[in-house]
């Protein structure tokens, strides 16, 4: 499975899209709101994608709240903070609803042959990061760990792998890595004591993948985490014994520009320990990255990357009509509305 994840522009594939997706070095595709108009159109688009590359990983950011790419015909998922607020009054109900929410949105996505959503967010809410904000369950390590564990167990029940983000934690800095290069000046011991703990807890409970942050942790390493062998190899792989997938965050974000051009960004991400590099919202950048991969004779890719990535493929699909007429789906959707 190729180490590059790309995107497409519209509701249907162009000839250029088909050529790109048929390249064996392209192992993943991420969908956005611009790729969705109706459930029927989405089904047709995914069938087109599968015709180009049957085993390509199809992903989406569909975590709830502000970050939910598909709306019409899909249940509206609340921001994860809602579960943290419920936890304050009813811990058992909050964990049960988080589990059922994970099952529900994963089932709906799997019904359309989407392999996984990049979820859950494991960042702690320190009250300073607008880009994280209510995407986080809580600022409390134990609450984040318990609710996120329940969510990924629900996702797994529906046949969907999970991705924790943004390692080792994006919640303590104000800057948004989409438009800036954030720096976190805290000591490693503080980050390890708090921000890393939800990742550590979920790794013990079935977390399948991790996405590192485009943040420089100045007291730890000079590189953003997604380009840092310290964070990805020394800490994540060696110290924490994580054996799942490491996805880069989108390499078109401002926080990734420190690594240079797109070829250099992909090379740096993969060399640091990422299994798959994302180049989205910039087709010329994706082509530059692909051309580099095609010509590269010095790229060191972890031999375990392929088996890790294959494990991200979705499980059995369900019929959307049967799903949405089931008692469980109707009960959970009503519970989410009520909360």
URRASUL-V469223 format. One line per field, one symbol per residue. phi: phi as a letter, one per 40 degrees, with the letter a starting at -180 (. if undefined). psi: psi as a letter, one per 40 degrees, with the letter a starting at -180 (. if undefined). burial: b if it has 9 or more other C-alpha atoms within 8 Angstrom, else e. A space follows every 10 residues. Layout:
BEGIN
phi->???
psi->???
burial->???
END
This chain:
BEGIN
phi->.ccbbbbbcb caccccdccc ccccccbabb cbdccbbadc cccccccccc ccadbccbba cbchgcbacb bdgbcccccc ddccccdcba cccccccccc cccccccccc cbgccabcac cbccccgbbc ccfccccacc dccdcccccc ccccdcdcgb cbbcabccib ccbcccccba bcbbcccddc cccbccdccc ccccbhccab bcccbccccb acbddcbbcc cccccccccc fcbccbcccd cccdcccdcg ccccccdccc cchccabcbb gacccccdcc ccccbcbbcb bdccdccccd cccccccbcc ccccbcccdc ccccccccc
psi->hiehhaiida eiiidddddd deheeheihh iideehdidd dddddddddd ddgdeihhii hgeibdghdh cheihhhiid dddddddddg dddddddddd dddddddddd defhdiigii heiiheeehd dcbedidieh dddddddddd dddddddefh iihhihhehe eeidihedei gihheiiddd dddcdddddd dddefehdii hiighhgded ieiideehdd ddddddddde fheaihhiih eeideeedea iddddddddd ddeidhhhhi fgdddddddd ddddeheehh hheedddddd eeiiaiiihd dddeeidddd dddddddd.
burial->bbbbbbbbee bebeeebbee bbeebbbbbb bbeebbbebe bbbbbbebbb ebbeebbbbb bbbbbeebbe eeeeeebebb bbbbebbeee bebbbbbbbb bbbbbbbbbb bbbbbbbbbb bbbbbeebbe ebbbbbbbbe bebbbbbbbb bbbbbbebbb bbbbbbbbbb bbbbebbeeb bbbbebeeeb bbeebbbbbb bbbeeebbbb bbbbbbbbee bebbbbbbbe bbbbbbbbee eeebbbbbbb bbbbbbbebe ebbbbbbbbb bbbbbbbbbb eeeebbebbb ebbeeeeebe eeeebbebbe ebbbbebbeb eebeeeeebb ebbebbeee
END
